[in-house]
């Protein structure tokens, strides 16, 4: 049962993690442009 709960939590957390990754990639792309 714990394994199923962990899996469900991982699936629930995936969209937030993906959004955070996208935000970080966007910051990395924007920062050099802002400096130059």
Residue pairs with C-beta under 8 A, 6 or more apart in sequence:
none
